[in-house]
């Protein structure tokens, strides 16, 4: 039990640095979300133009 509290204190003081893979995955997720928003926006514009 004492071990887990020591680990919590250590991780609480210093936030862990993300690995390159985690950062890359985060960037890819944000890019995919931006692409979905842009595609929805352009689909709406094309719908308005064609009607």
MODELLER restraints for C-alpha pairs under 7 A, 6 or more apart:
rsr = mdl.restraints
at = mdl.atoms
